[in-house]
Amino acid sequence: MSVLTVKVDGRTHTVDVDPGTPLLYVLSDELQLNGPKLGCGLGQCGACTVILNGQATRSCITPVSAVGSTEVTTLA
């Protein structure tokens, strides 16, 4: 486990998770956000889409460690 800081929708959060944990699981399980949903789990359906650096990103296949200091924008 690692302590990581993620900025989501303008708020900074500190989480203690495995760096390889999919961003979707951090958003839903650790931060209790309901916007991104698990659909196919393969990054194909788009239910888990968030915005990173102005790009649509599938959070089910993006490890939380890849976010770094980038702000994550979810469906509000």
N, C-alpha and C positions, 0 to 999 in steps of 0.2 A: 504494500500500500504506500501511497505517496500523498502528501498534502499538496493540492493544486489550487490555484486561484483562477477562477473563471469569471468573466464579466458577461452577464446575460441581461439583456433589455435594460441597460443602464445601471444595473446593480452588481456589485462585486460579491462573490461567494467563495468561501474556502471549503473544499471537499477533501476527504481522505479516501481515495479510491486507487485502484490499480490504473496506471497510466494507459493501459491498453483498453480500458473500459470504453465501449461506444458512447459517444457524446449523448445520444438519445437516452441511454440509461441514467446518465448523470442528471440530465434535464428532468426526466420523469420520476426517477426513484429518489434521488438525493434532493432535488430542488422542488419537487411536487408541481412541476409545470404541466399543463394539460394541452398545450398547443401542438407540439410535435407528437405524432402517433406512430406506433409500430404497425407497419403494413406488411410488406413482403420480407423485410429484414435483409434484403439484397441490394438496396439502393436503387431499385427500379421503379417503384410505384409513386414515390414522392410524398407519401404521408408524413415522413419524418423530416421534411425539408426545413432548414434554417438558413439564415443569411450570414455568411462570413466574408469579410472584405468585399462586400457588394456582390458576392456570388452565391447563387443557390447551392447549398451543400446538403447532401444526404447524411443526416446525423446518425443513422443506424450503422453506417460503415466507416464513420470518422472517429478515430480514437480521441478521447478527451485531451490527450497529450499533444495532439496536432493543433489544438486551438491556440495555445500559447497566450499571448496578451491580446489577441484579437477579440473584439466584442461579438458576441453571438446575439443575433436578433431572431426572436421567435414570433410566431403568430400570437398576437395578444388576445 
